Amino acid sequence: MSNLRLGVEVKSAHGLIPKDGQGSASPYVELHFDHQKFVTTVKEKDLDPSWDETFYFNISDPSNLHNLKLDAYVYNRTKGGINPKNFMGKVHILGTSFVPYSDAVVFHYPLEKKNILTRVKGELGLKVFLTDNPSVMSSNPLPQMDTSSHGRRESKDSRRTFHHLPNSNAVQQPHIPSQQPYMADMNQPQQAYAYGVDEMRNQSQFQGQSKVVRMYSGSSSQPMEYALKETSPFLGGGQVIGGRVVTRDNRRASTYDLVEAMQFLFVRVVKAQDLPSMDVAGSLDPFVEVRVGNYKGITQHFSKTSNPEWNTVFAFSRERMQATVLDVVVKDKDTIKDDFVGLVRVNLHDIPTRVPPDSPLAPEWYRLEDKKGEKKKGELMLAVWMGTQADEAFPDAFLVDQATNNVDSAVSSMYTRSKVYHSPRLWYVRVNVIEVQDLIWGEKNRFPDVYVKVQINNHVSKTRSVQARNANALWNEDMLLVAAEPFEDHLILTIEDRVGPNKEEALGKVFIPLNSIERRADDRMIPSRWFHVQDHGDHDVDEKMKKKDKFATRLHLRVCLEGGYHVLDESTQYSSDLRPSAKQLWKPSIGILEVGILNASALHPMKTRDGRGTTDAYCVAKYGHKWVRTRTVIDSLTPKFNEQYTWEVYDPSTVITVGVFDNSQVDNDSNSKDVRIGKIRIRISTLETGRVYTHSYPLLVLHPSGVKKMGELHLAIRFSSTSMMNMMYTYSKPLLPRMHYVRPLTVVQLDLLRHQAVGIVAARLSRAEPPLRREIVEFMTDANSHLWSMRRSKANFFRLMSVFSGVLAVSKWFGEVCLWKNPITTVLVHVLFVMLVSFPELILPTVFLYMFLIGLWNYWFRAQYPPHMNTRLSYADGVNPDELDEEFDTFPTSRHPDVVRHRYDRLRSVAGRIQSVVGDIASQGERLQGLLSWRDPRATLIFMVFCLVAAFVLYATPFQVLVILSGFYVMRHPRFRHRLPSAALSFFRRLPARADSML
């Protein structure tokens, strides 16, 4: 029997609808989960009841938790009549949103209707969490009730005896581990490519065949050198033709078939026993050298032992092997010359082939031989097999043939392996500084000019300065900062006195552990608290928390962790995740994104080694919280990666970013930065479901000397939908979580908080092993994309002009009609004009039908490729050197004296805002154009269906009725308005814009 249980804390409800005919009601809550039912007590005559009751449900099958659901029904108990209870609303919570107790917060769910004729009102506050604490017992199950007389005779006291659990037990929940058997991590790297044995053996016969390549230069004319190329490569499942994987001999394609199979020779050196000693003292410092032709790998050495254990895996690329024999040599480490101990020689033709999901090959004992082939003392345990990058040993294997003589093997092994990183979950910390009382300051001959400084790590925010008369000061200011899980830091508030220009004196501090701050997922009011101000002289936070309060000064605060917002940690135009911070608000995924990083070609040399130019390239892909880093291919301008990764997609209006970098750490120079080679961005909504996109993307980077092509990156991308209806429904939902519209943040706040979030993510990922360096994180998240640039401003202006070019073309055409340049066209326009005036009810149906036909016509000319960087659209090929010098100038500028510098920086800051506004206006117009352009095929299909339905509905509806209904809707009462955007506005905001193609 599993110890896993679902805890439900029924807090309160408010704003319920009256049901007893006297303006009140007697509500109670009925909970249903996994064939179990519990009921709260009844609150007599209360439309805002408070229960604070906790229930625990047994979970019969934790592996099926995601398919279960929790239903909470609010009923009104009646004392007479046929029906003993009246429905007042319900809440439906999916099993995918259940979180551990440590992540659970009280959330007020709006009550839903049972059917279209039901009237409901109000919200129900619940706290839902999972626990596996064996000391927590499940609540007594309530017998199944019906509307019979037996159910009506049940008293309130009997219900409490059956199921009521005091709320005091809920606060004693233990910390639940982050990894539970029921919380499977769906974001783990998918590197198991299921290749068949025949696929591996027959791979070579396809290498000589040419690949089909088609060039796409984009909507705006730009040089073909910067064009996108569609290819038809032979991947693990077969050849990609027209976006479909065509298997050989009609075989079924494997699940992960977006990369080419690369064959490797794997050698696992496990351990040795009874090794002979090589000196008089009888000591031995053994290590193993694995050799295939000119390539060799070396294990670490052990001091003075004859039974060492290494358990090290080496991998040799099969296409580089030019030998038929594998030599595994055991040597004794010596300062002058390593002594030969023995060897094991294996014929490569006798090595077996292993293909997952076969179990790992069992290692065997091999008797050591001398150089003449005679057996000698000692044995070595080895496992040798042929496999692909699908093998489980590949991520941790040392790629022998990719190391160079100038690269240390240990450093290469650390900094060249593929890794998966997860950025921390970020929260907004809202601090409402209300007031301070009983201040103590040094100079009594004046009133202190005090303010409060709020700090988390290196991020600081300050209140305004207030004169503290009578030793009290009032601010009532809200401040927001960013914090990351796990909450190991402290929120530090310092009361400071501004004693002079650029001179402050600290009057006291307050230390608040972040893990003790209350969390909220909605806009409910958090109770304020008084905190005792402590001595500012001691900087040891842990010791300070243990000390007794010294001063009588108190600080009045309201502090909470905001879980209803999405913390923006990347450029808002290229967001890869839009989910709120609180896990319980996450919706189920709508699809799977699979990306195969195949290879790069024609890379520019980024460094010199042995007197020649070379590049140590690797790729970084970012989507949501998951970052992936491919292995580094050392010393190659045409590296082959062939690694496949998978992400869960929660919103189609998100962007995946893939960047290519040169690894500067393999040369043992930790101070040098990894050089960026280029990046691409792909919006998920522009991908057709189920199609495989195999394109070679140009890597374009803007330098002070102009735009340069640094090479090409070959990708294979597939987006698969789990439910098309759920995906279509997503288009009607708001783009951002609810709190962004209920309590919106200003543009300035979002900009400052975004820079804080990027700094936190960069600091956290730089502490991984190997580190994902800060310059990589800033480049992938476009941290500096909002700075002023004359080039971007011109590009956005011309985007805006392109949007209005259609209107200008129509006005020019109408002018030609008025001038009778084409008499036939003019006569037809006159006839159409007379017909529409005579029958005005045909105007709107004709317009919608015409747009439907335009969309149908554009379907045959829709783009067959995802959008890519466009140099002409970015105005990168026509910018002059002075503007490029301004764009790559430091901030603040270093080109002018102090006065001019101040004005110049102010101009850049203001112009950056204008640039963003112009870009946003252009994006709105481009979204209008995108309605019928099939850039987002699902959105265009939805709009076309709407146009077709609207054409028939408007045809059957009198025009006067339509005008009256439209006017009444526009002038509707505020009671019928909602604070969230409408479905039509949410649909429009999800449409793609050409900002994805901006450099």
Helices and strands as residue ranges (DSSP letters): E 5-14, E 27-33, E 36-39, E 50-58, G 62-67, E 69-77, E 85-94, G 95-97, G 101-103, E 107-110, E 123-131, H 149-152, H 156-163, G 167-172, H 197-201, G 203-206, E 213-216, G 224-226, E 228-231, E 234-235, E 238-241, E 244-246, G 248-250, E 263-273, E 286-292, E 295-298, E 309-317, G 318-320, E 325-332, E 339-347, G 348-350, E 364-369, E 375-388, E 398-399, G 400-402, H 409-416, E 419-422, E 426-437, E 449-456, E 459-462, E 466-467, G 469-471, E 473-484, E 490-500, E 503-513, G 514-516, E 519-520, E 529-532, H 541-546, E 554-562, G 572-574, G 583-585, E 591-601, E 607-609, E 612-614, E 617-623, E 626-629, E 640-649, E 655-662, E 675-683, G 684-686, E 692-703, E 706-721, H 724-730, H 739-742, H 747-765, H 774-780, H 790-818, H 823-838, G 840-842, H 843-859, H 881-887, H 898-929, H 937-956, H 959-970, G 974-976, H 983-989, G 994-997
